[in-house]
């Protein structure tokens, strides 16, 4: 009788451990999903909070230049001074473009010139690296001329 009771107890113990293990797995899966959703929400919020607008001059627009995605990142000094702009060319273009950065009081705080030689239907990211003392904030104004 003791052996049967021992086997029954052991079986119940194993079943309860297996059930607990399944519950832990289910909880872990839910926590993982929630954590992933939080990370996605935070990154989306940061991206929206740092939505930089770039004004393209009418002259460049008339020459067939359009802008796509714009991102701001930092250099090795840790300041947000690199602006990457996806530029789309609907015409051949060979010339210099200048990006200017202005602070929230509309004072110029940096400019970068880049030479471009692109063909019709080309598109690429172009990096404008400002001086490390130029920190692009969410209230900064950027223009390309």
N, CA, C and O of each residue as an XYZ file, in Angstrom:
580
protein
N       0.817     -1.181      0.000
C       0.000      0.000      0.000
C       0.865      1.250      0.000
O       0.576      2.223     -0.696
N       1.948      1.209      0.803
C       2.850      2.355      0.862
C       3.491      2.604     -0.494
O       3.688      3.755     -0.883
N       3.820      1.532     -1.222
C       4.456      1.690     -2.532
C       3.475      2.327     -3.509
O       3.841      3.241     -4.247
N       2.200      1.840     -3.520
C       1.202      2.424     -4.411
C       0.968      3.898     -4.076
O       0.851      4.730     -4.976
N       0.901      4.218     -2.789
C       0.699      5.601     -2.364
C       1.901      6.456     -2.777
O       1.740      7.600     -3.203
N       3.118      5.887     -2.646
C       4.336      6.601     -3.036
C       4.365      6.874     -4.533
O       4.738      7.963     -4.967
N       3.966      5.867     -5.324
C       3.933      6.045     -6.777
C       2.880      7.072     -7.151
O       3.104      7.915     -8.020
N       1.724      6.998     -6.488
C       0.658      7.968     -6.741
C       1.118      9.379     -6.362
O       0.865     10.329     -7.102
N       1.774      9.519     -5.247
C       2.279     10.827     -4.804
C       3.315     11.349     -5.782
O       3.295     12.526     -6.144
N       4.223     10.479     -6.211
C       5.258     10.864     -7.163
C       4.629     11.281     -8.486
O       5.055     12.266     -9.089
N       3.626     10.547     -8.943
C       2.942     10.877    -10.196
C       2.258     12.235    -10.094
O       2.358     13.054    -11.009
N       1.568     12.475     -8.992
C       0.904     13.764     -8.790
C       1.917     14.895     -8.718
O       1.679     15.981     -9.246
N       3.031     14.649     -8.074
C       4.086     15.650     -7.970
C       4.639     15.984     -9.343
O       4.833     17.157     -9.664
N       4.896     14.978    -10.154
C       5.412     15.200    -11.504
C       4.400     15.947    -12.368
O       4.756     16.856    -13.118
N       3.124     15.547    -12.251
C       2.084     16.239    -13.006
C       1.985     17.706    -12.591
O       1.851     18.583    -13.445
N       2.049     17.978    -11.291
C       1.950     19.361    -10.830
C       3.176     20.159    -11.264
O       3.057     21.337    -11.602
N       4.346     19.535    -11.259
C       5.560     20.217    -11.725
C       5.441     20.526    -13.209
O       5.791     21.620    -13.653
N       4.941     19.551    -13.978
C       4.765     19.755    -15.413
C       3.774     20.878    -15.670
O       3.992     21.717    -16.545
N       2.677     20.895    -14.902
C       1.673     21.938    -15.035
C       2.265     23.295    -14.658
O       2.021     24.293    -15.337
N       3.036     23.331    -13.586
C       3.686     24.580    -13.158
C       4.664     25.048    -14.229
O       4.751     26.241    -14.519
N       5.391     24.114    -14.809
C       6.356     24.448    -15.871
C       5.628     25.063    -17.066
O       6.093     26.042    -17.650
N       4.468     24.473    -17.427
C       3.685     25.024    -18.534
C       3.194     26.428    -18.201
O       3.208     27.315    -19.055
N       2.759     26.627    -16.957
C       2.285     27.954    -16.538
C       3.425     28.972    -16.605
O       3.236     30.100    -17.060
N       4.604     28.563    -16.148
C       5.771     29.458    -16.200
C       6.074     29.820    -17.648
O       6.349     30.979    -17.958
N       6.023     28.830    -18.532
C       6.271     29.103    -19.948
C       5.238     30.072    -20.516
O       5.584     30.982    -21.271
N       3.956     29.874    -20.148
C       2.905     30.758    -20.640
C       3.113     32.182    -20.133
O       2.980     33.142    -20.892
N       3.436     32.316    -18.860
C       3.674     33.637    -18.267
C       4.892     34.278    -18.921
O       4.875     35.466    -19.245
N       5.947     33.492    -19.115
C       7.166     34.018    -19.742
C       6.886     34.512    -21.151
O       7.403     35.548    -21.571
N       6.066     33.766    -21.878
C       5.714     34.164    -23.236
C       4.952     35.484    -23.221
O       5.221     36.364    -24.039
N       4.002     35.629    -22.297
C       3.222     36.869    -22.184
C       4.120     38.044    -21.806
O       3.985     39.136    -22.359
N       5.035     37.821    -20.867
C       5.966     38.882    -20.454
C       6.838     39.283    -21.634
O       7.077     40.469    -21.858
N       7.311     38.305    -22.386
C       8.133     38.595    -23.561
C       7.381     39.402    -24.595
O       7.930     40.338    -25.176
N       6.112     39.044    -24.833
C       5.297     39.793    -25.783
C       5.089     41.222    -25.295
O       5.216     42.172    -26.066
N       4.773     41.366    -24.028
C       4.543     42.705    -23.463
C       5.812     43.536    -23.536
O       5.770     44.718    -23.879
N       6.941     42.918    -23.212
C       8.220     43.635    -23.279
C       8.525     44.093    -24.692
O       9.000     45.209    -24.905
N       8.249     43.229    -25.656
C       8.470     43.595    -27.059
C       7.588     44.749    -27.481
O       8.025     45.631    -28.219
N       6.333     44.750    -27.012
C       5.415     45.830    -27.334
C       5.869     47.137    -26.696
O       5.751     48.198    -27.309
N       6.385     47.072    -25.474
C       6.882     48.280    -24.795
C       8.065     48.853    -25.563
O       8.132     50.059    -25.800
N       8.998     47.986    -25.950
C      10.171     48.456    -26.684
C       9.751     49.090    -27.997
O      10.266     50.145    -28.368
N       8.825     48.463    -28.704
C       8.344     49.008    -29.970
C       7.674     50.358    -29.742
O       7.895     51.293    -30.512
N       6.863     50.474    -28.699
C       6.177     51.728    -28.404
C       7.162     52.833    -28.050
O       7.010     53.970    -28.499
N       8.159     52.509    -27.255
C       9.161     53.507    -26.872
C       9.927     53.980    -28.097
O      10.123     55.182    -28.278
N      10.364     53.047    -28.944
C      11.139     53.452    -30.120
C      10.286     54.276    -31.073
O      10.790     55.218    -31.684
N       9.004     53.945    -31.214
C       8.104     54.729    -32.057
C       7.924     56.122    -31.468
O       7.922     57.110    -32.202
N       7.773     56.208    -30.157
C       7.629     57.507    -29.496
C       8.854     58.372    -29.659
O       8.736     59.573    -29.900
N      10.027     57.786    -29.534
C      11.269     58.541    -29.714
C      11.376     59.010    -31.154
O      11.758     60.153    -31.408
N      11.040     58.133    -32.104
C      11.111     58.508    -33.509
C      10.161     59.665    -33.801
O      10.525     60.588    -34.530
N       8.950     59.631    -33.244
C       7.998     60.710    -33.458
C       8.471     61.988    -32.770
O       8.309     63.080    -33.315
N       9.052     61.862    -31.584
C       9.505     63.035    -30.840
C      10.666     63.715    -31.544
O      10.859     64.921    -31.392
N      11.438     62.963    -32.310
C      12.604     63.524    -32.973
C      12.383     63.541    -34.480
O      13.274     63.188    -35.251
N      11.193     63.953    -34.890
C      10.818     64.017    -36.291
C      11.324     65.337    -36.872
O      10.683     66.376    -36.715
N      12.474     65.292    -37.539
C      13.114     66.487    -38.072
C      12.580     66.782    -39.467
O      12.486     65.891    -40.311
N      12.241     68.018    -39.693
C      11.778     68.463    -41.007
C      12.916     69.203    -41.707
O      13.648     69.981    -41.094
N      13.043     68.939    -43.003
C      14.038     69.625    -43.824
C      13.296     70.347    -44.936
O      12.479     69.755    -45.640
N      13.590     71.629    -45.085
C      12.988     72.414    -46.160
C      13.924     72.377    -47.366
O      15.109     72.689    -47.254
N      13.378     71.995    -48.513
C      14.140     71.937    -49.752
C      13.833     73.190    -50.564
O      12.669     73.556    -50.726
N      14.877     73.851    -51.075
C      14.664     75.091    -51.830
C      13.866     74.818    -53.099
O      13.919     73.723    -53.661
N      13.137     75.820    -53.535
C      12.323     75.708    -54.748
C      13.198     75.445    -55.969
O      12.781     74.740    -56.889
N      14.401     76.003    -55.986
C      15.323     75.786    -57.118
C      15.674     74.310    -57.238
O      15.648     73.754    -58.337
N      16.008     73.660    -56.104
C      16.349     72.236    -56.139
C      15.133     71.388    -56.498
O      15.257     70.393    -57.212
N      13.960     71.778    -56.004
C      12.739     71.060    -56.372
C      12.535     71.118    -57.889
O      12.201     70.114    -58.518
N      12.740     72.312    -58.470
C      12.541     72.478    -59.916
C      13.589     71.709    -60.726
O      13.384     71.437    -61.909
N      14.704     71.362    -60.092
C      15.742     70.581    -60.771
C      15.521     69.074    -60.601
O      16.365     68.271    -61.000
N      14.391     68.695    -60.012
C      14.036     67.289    -59.923
C      14.533     66.572    -58.689
O      14.689     65.351    -58.708
N      14.784     67.304    -57.617
C      15.238     66.675    -56.371
C      14.058     66.595    -55.403
O      13.328     67.567    -55.211
N      13.887     65.420    -54.798
C      12.856     65.190    -53.783
C      13.517     64.552    -52.570
O      14.553     63.897    -52.686
N      12.912     64.749    -51.414
C      13.457     64.195    -50.177
C      12.602     63.050    -49.668
O      11.377     63.065    -49.781
N      13.279     62.054    -49.105
C      12.613     60.946    -48.447
C      12.872     61.021    -46.948
O      12.747     62.086    -46.342
N      13.224     59.914    -46.369
C      13.440     59.804    -44.921
C      14.622     60.672    -44.466
O      15.632     60.788    -45.159
N      14.467     61.268    -43.299
C      15.521     62.082    -42.687
C      15.775     61.552    -41.283
O      14.839     61.355    -40.508
N      17.042     61.322    -40.958
C      17.400     60.894    -39.604
C      18.530     61.761    -39.075
O      19.341     62.290    -39.834
N      18.562     61.891    -37.768
C      19.628     62.624    -37.093
C      20.322     61.641    -36.166
O      19.669     60.892    -35.440
N      21.643     61.647    -36.194
C      22.405     60.771    -35.304
C      23.603     61.541    -34.767
O      23.846     62.689    -35.138
N      24.341     60.882    -33.889
C      25.476     61.575    -33.277
C      26.797     61.085    -33.836
O      26.903     60.010    -34.425
N      27.795     61.921    -33.624
C      29.147     61.526    -34.012
C      29.847     60.948    -32.793
O      29.205     60.690    -31.776
N      31.138     60.745    -32.882
C      31.882     60.144    -31.772
C      31.892     61.028    -30.524
O      32.117     60.534    -29.419
N      31.650     62.333    -30.693
C      31.620     63.243    -29.544
C      30.288     63.180    -28.805
O      30.159     63.712    -27.703
N      29.302     62.531    -29.411
C      28.021     62.368    -28.736
C      27.017     63.465    -28.996
O      25.968     63.487    -28.352
N      27.294     64.387    -29.920
C      26.305     65.418    -30.238
C      25.532     64.999    -31.473
O      26.072     64.322    -32.348
N      24.277     65.396    -31.550
C      23.444     65.082    -32.717
C      23.788     66.050    -33.836
O      23.121     67.068    -34.020
N      24.842     65.720    -34.586
C      25.328     66.634    -35.609
C      25.435     65.997    -36.997
O      25.995     66.604    -37.910
N      24.909     64.787    -37.166
C      24.919     64.144    -38.478
C      23.484     63.968    -38.942
O      22.679     63.320    -38.273
N      23.169     64.551    -40.098
C      21.835     64.448    -40.674
C      21.948     63.599    -41.931
O      22.706     63.926    -42.844
N      21.194     62.511    -41.974
C      21.165     61.637    -43.146
C      19.833     61.855    -43.856
O      18.762     61.727    -43.263
N      19.928     62.188    -45.137
C      18.736     62.492    -45.927
C      18.704     61.572    -47.138
O      19.688     61.465    -47.870
N      17.580     60.914    -47.345
C      17.390     60.094    -48.536
C      16.926     61.032    -49.637
O      15.849     61.621    -49.553
N      17.760     61.167    -50.682
C      17.466     62.102    -51.773
C      17.130     61.310    -53.033
O      17.821     60.356    -53.393
N      16.055     61.727    -53.690
C      15.570     61.077    -54.901
C      15.742     62.067    -56.060
O      15.348     63.229    -55.963
N      16.336     61.587    -57.153
C      16.625     62.437    -58.302
C      15.731     62.027    -59.475
O      15.834     60.910    -59.982
N      14.849     62.946    -59.902
C      13.998     62.658    -61.055
C      14.612     63.195    -62.340
O      14.076     62.988    -63.428
N      15.745     63.890    -62.208
C      16.529     64.386    -63.349
C      18.001     64.169    -63.033
O      18.368     63.934    -61.882
N      18.841     64.248    -64.055
C      20.285     64.248    -63.808
C      20.618     65.479    -62.970
O      20.020     66.541    -63.146
N      21.563     65.330    -62.071
C      21.978     66.461    -61.232
C      23.474     66.391    -60.996
O      23.997     65.357    -60.583
N      24.159     67.490    -61.259
C      25.586     67.607    -60.970
C      25.800     68.995    -60.395
O      25.738     69.994    -61.112
N      26.053     69.048    -59.094
C      26.233     70.344    -58.459
C      26.439     70.215    -56.969
O      26.580     69.120    -56.426
N      26.451     71.359    -56.328
C      26.671     71.431    -54.883
C      25.360     71.777    -54.194
O      24.620     72.655    -54.637
N      25.085     71.070    -53.100
C      23.943     71.416    -52.252
C      24.480     71.793    -50.879
O      25.487     71.258    -50.416
N      23.790     72.719    -50.248
C      24.200     73.194    -48.929
C      23.070     72.981    -47.944
O      21.940     73.410    -48.174
N      23.387     72.309    -46.836
C      22.413     72.189    -45.746
C      22.803     73.196    -44.676
O      23.966     73.298    -44.285
N      21.799     73.941    -44.210
C      22.012     74.903    -43.127
C      21.165     74.481    -41.938
O      20.041     74.003    -42.090
N      21.727     74.670    -40.758
C      21.022     74.366    -39.516
C      20.796     75.662    -38.753
O      21.694     76.495    -38.632
N      19.566     75.817    -38.238
C      19.193     77.003    -37.479
C      18.652     76.576    -36.127
O      17.987     75.546    -36.017
N      18.934     77.364    -35.097
C      18.417     77.037    -33.765
C      16.973     77.520    -33.642
O      16.381     77.994    -34.612
N      16.415     77.393    -32.436
C      15.008     77.754    -32.224
C      14.747     79.254    -32.292
O      13.592     79.680    -32.288
N      15.800     80.058    -32.354
C      15.654     81.509    -32.528
C      15.945     81.910    -33.975
O      16.081     83.091    -34.294
N      16.038     80.897    -34.844
C      16.322     81.068    -36.268
C      17.714     81.642    -36.540
O      17.937     82.298    -37.557
N      18.650     81.387    -35.614
C      20.036     81.780    -35.820
C      20.781     80.616    -36.457
O      20.671     79.475    -36.007
N      21.541     80.912    -37.510
C      22.303     79.847    -38.163
C      23.355     79.320    -37.204
O      24.047     80.088    -36.537
N      23.466     77.991    -37.143
C      24.461     77.379    -36.248
C      25.353     76.373    -36.971
O      26.203     75.734    -36.350
N      25.161     76.234    -38.270
C      26.034     75.343    -39.020
C      25.594     75.225    -40.456
O      24.429     75.437    -40.794
N      26.579     74.872    -41.318
C      26.274     74.601    -42.719
C      27.278     73.611    -43.267
O      28.445     73.590    -42.875
N      26.794     72.792    -44.182
C      27.627     71.759    -44.796
C      27.329     71.750    -46.292
O      26.170     71.747    -46.708
N      28.411     71.747    -47.106
C      28.259     71.673    -48.564
C      28.668     70.281    -49.030
O      29.648     69.708    -48.554
N      27.889     69.751    -49.976
C      28.170     68.414    -50.530
C      28.043     68.494    -52.047
O      27.092     69.072    -52.573
N      29.012     67.910    -52.739
C      28.936     67.805    -54.194
C      28.225     66.513    -54.561
O      28.537     65.446    -54.033
N      27.263     66.624    -55.472
C      26.501     65.456    -55.908
C      26.555     65.341    -57.421
O      26.427     66.337    -58.132
N      26.744     64.130    -57.907
C      26.690     63.832    -59.334
C      25.804     62.603    -59.479
O      26.266     61.470    -59.341
N      24.527     62.839    -59.758
C      23.541     61.754    -59.782
C      22.808     61.735    -61.115
O      22.673     62.759    -61.785
N      22.344     60.567    -61.477
C      21.585     60.369    -62.708
C      20.090     60.301    -62.405
O      19.681     60.056    -61.271
N      19.299     60.519    -63.429
C      17.846     60.423    -63.321
C      17.465     59.068    -62.737
O      18.033     58.042    -63.109
N      16.511     59.071    -61.832
C      15.988     57.879    -61.149
C      16.958     57.279    -60.137
O      16.705     56.188    -59.626
N      18.068     57.966    -59.831
C      18.943     57.543    -58.738
C      18.347     58.025    -57.425
O      17.586     58.992    -57.390
N      18.702     57.341    -56.354
C      18.288     57.749    -55.011
C      19.294     57.175    -54.027
O      19.774     56.055    -54.203
N      19.610     57.936    -52.998
C      20.542     57.435    -51.985
C      20.484     58.311    -50.747
O      19.981     59.434    -50.771
N      21.025     57.750    -49.646
C      21.191     58.540    -48.431
C      22.435     59.399    -48.580
O      23.484     58.929    -49.022
N      22.303     60.663    -48.205
C      23.430     61.594    -48.200
C      23.597     62.067    -46.766
O      22.640     62.504    -46.128
N      24.836     61.974    -46.262
C      25.128     62.387    -44.888
C      25.705     63.795    -44.862
O      26.680     64.101    -45.548
N      25.083     64.637    -44.061
C      25.569     65.997    -43.826
C      26.137     66.016    -42.417
O      25.383     65.950    -41.447
N      27.464     66.105    -42.291
C      28.129     66.107    -40.985
C      28.506     67.540    -40.602
O      29.361     68.174    -41.221
N      27.837     68.014    -39.566
C      28.119     69.353    -39.067
C      29.257     69.309    -38.061
O      29.643     68.241    -37.585
N      29.785     70.479    -37.745
C      30.781     70.625    -36.687
C      30.238     69.987    -35.414
O      29.031     70.015    -35.173
N      31.112     69.417    -34.605
C      30.670     68.723    -33.387
C      29.980     69.661    -32.396
O      29.283     69.196    -31.495
N      30.164     70.960    -32.549
C      29.486     71.913    -31.663
C      28.068     72.221    -32.118
O      27.322     72.897    -31.410
N      27.689     71.730    -33.294
C      26.332     71.903    -33.798
C      25.494     70.739    -33.314
O      25.717     69.597    -33.714
N      24.538     71.024    -32.460
C      23.659     69.989    -31.914
C      22.260     70.199    -32.481
O      21.598     71.187    -32.164
N      21.814     69.266    -33.321
C      20.490     69.366    -33.941
C      19.446     68.900    -32.923
O      19.464     67.751    -32.482
N      18.546     69.799    -32.562
C      17.467     69.494    -31.622
C      16.157     69.364    -32.379
O      16.092     69.639    -33.577
N      15.110     68.941    -31.670
C      13.801     68.782    -32.310
C      13.220     70.109    -32.784
O      12.385     70.135    -33.688
N      13.656     71.198    -32.183
C      13.137     72.502    -32.598
C      14.086     73.204    -33.570
O      13.908     74.386    -33.864
N      15.094     72.481    -34.072
C      16.004     73.061    -35.065
C      15.320     73.086    -36.421
O      14.433     72.285    -36.715
N      15.762     74.029    -37.234
C      15.261     74.140    -38.613
C      16.415     73.775    -39.535
O      17.538     74.245    -39.348
N      16.138     72.934    -40.531
C      17.153     72.534    -41.504
C      16.669     72.889    -42.900
O      15.504     72.678    -43.236
N      17.574     73.431    -43.712
C      17.247     73.744    -45.100
C      18.307     73.146    -46.009
O      19.457     72.974    -45.606
N      17.910     72.828    -47.246
C      18.864     72.410    -48.273
C      18.662     73.347    -49.457
O      17.557     73.490    -49.981
N      19.762     73.981    -49.864
C      19.732     74.938    -50.976
C      20.665     74.465    -52.069
O      20.791     75.125    -53.101
